[in-house]
Amino acid sequence: FDASKQIANPDVLRHFDQISKDLISKEFNGKPFYTIAEYIPATSEITRPNGPLDSVWRNIFFTLEEQFKKPDEFKIDKLKRLINPKDAEMYETSERCVIYYASHDQERIMRIFGNMKYSDDEASKRYKFSMIILLTAIGVPMYYMGDEFGQSNEQ
């Protein structure tokens, strides 16, 4: 659900969640349906068991970008929190987080690396590292279509 934070009403989100699940169940013979909140910054309070929706989008790139800008000051504790949000942020289960580092609302990661003046080789290494973090972090990985091709356009 887009702009869940701006809706700012768990009862309304819970209602939307139920309507969505009822509709999908009816139209697709009881198939399960998974709801995701766009709630920035991410919080476990918006997710089940007590929150209104199944999961929340959790962006990891801003922390990675901060680390890439200052490689001599790389902080392993921040990296650990990126990989395992479940403990620090109290998510009930790993599927409560949808982990991503790029979306249609942001500059492409390769463009950001270019703006940081990384060579193609250095940008490629950092891109691969970002994908490794995305795919090993606890949660459901989501990557923006186009990132798999290394797009460098603005948005």
N, C-alpha and C positions, 0 to 999 in steps of 0.2 A: 504494500500500500504506500503510495507516494505521499510525502509530506505528513507522515503520521504524527510527528512532533507538533506540527502546526494544528492538527485536528485537536490535539490536547484533551482528548476525552476517551478514556479506556472503554467506557460503556458503548460509545459509538463504534470504536474499532472492533470490539467484541461482536457487536451486531453485524457489522460488515463481514467479519470473519465467518459468522454463522450463515449469513445469506449466501456467501460465496461457496461455502462447503455444501450447503443444501442444494444449490443450483448444480454444482459439478457432480455431486452424488446422483442427482436425479437424471441429468443429461448423459452421464457416462457410467451408468450401472454400478454405482457405489465406489467408484475409483477414489482413492484418497487425494486430498488437496492440501497443499502446504502454503501457508501465508507468511509473507515476509514484510517487515516494517522498514520503511526508510525513516530512520529515527537517528538523527545525528546530533551529538555523538551517541554511539550505540550504548544501550543499557540493557541489562538482563531483566529489568522491571517491566519491559514491554513484551517479554516472552513468557510462554507457559513455564511452570504450572500456574502461576498467579496472574500473569499478564494476559492481554487479550489476543495476542497473535503467536504463531508457532515459532517465529525466528526474527532476527534483526540483521540488517546489513551492517558489516563491520569493516571499515576501510583500514587497511594496514599501510598504504603507501606513504602517508604523511610522516609516519615514524621512520619508515625506510628512507624517504627522501632526506630527512634530517640527518640520518646516519651517513648517507652518501655524500652530503655536503661537507661533512666533517669526518672523513675516514680515520683521522688520527685520534679522534675522540669517540670511537665506536663503543657503544655501551651494551654489553652482553645482557644485562638485566632487562633492557628495553626489548631486545630481540626475544628473550624468553617470554615476556608478556605478549608479544605479537604472536608467537607460536602457540601459546597456551593461555587464551583469555578466560578459560573456564574457571580457574582458581581465583584470579584477581577480581573478576567481574561477576562471579557467582552464577554462571549459567548452569542450569540443571543438567543438560546433556550437550554434547558437541553439535548436534543438529540445530541448536538454538541460535547459532552464529552462522551467517553466510559471509565468508571472508572474501574480500575483493581488494584490488589495488588500482583499478581503473574503471571508469564509467563514462557514459556519454556526456556527463556534466563536467568532466575534467580534461585538462590537457593530456595528451597521450604520453605515456612513460618515456618513449624514445625521444620525443620532443623535449621533455624536461631534461633528459640526459644531455641532449644537444645544447640546450641553454646553459647547462653546467660546464660546457666546453670539454666534455669527454670525447675522446677519439671514438671511432666506430667500434674498435676492439674493446675499449673500456666500457662503452655503453652496452655492448652486447653481453659482456661479463656481468654487469650489474642487472641487466634485464633477466638473464638466466638465473641469477641469484634471487631476484624478486619472484620469479616463477617457482623456484624451489621452496621459498618461504610460503608462498601461497598454497602450494600443493602438499606441504608437510604440516601446516598450521592446523590446529584442532578447529574443526568446523567444516562447513560445506563450501568448497572452493567455487568461486565464480569468476570467470575472466570475461572481459568485454570482447565481443566479436570484433575482430580486426587486430586485437593485440597479438593474436597468434601469428599475424603476418608482420608484426613490428611496425605498425603504422606510426608515422611521425607528424601527422597533421595536428592542428591546434585542438579541435574538438570534433 
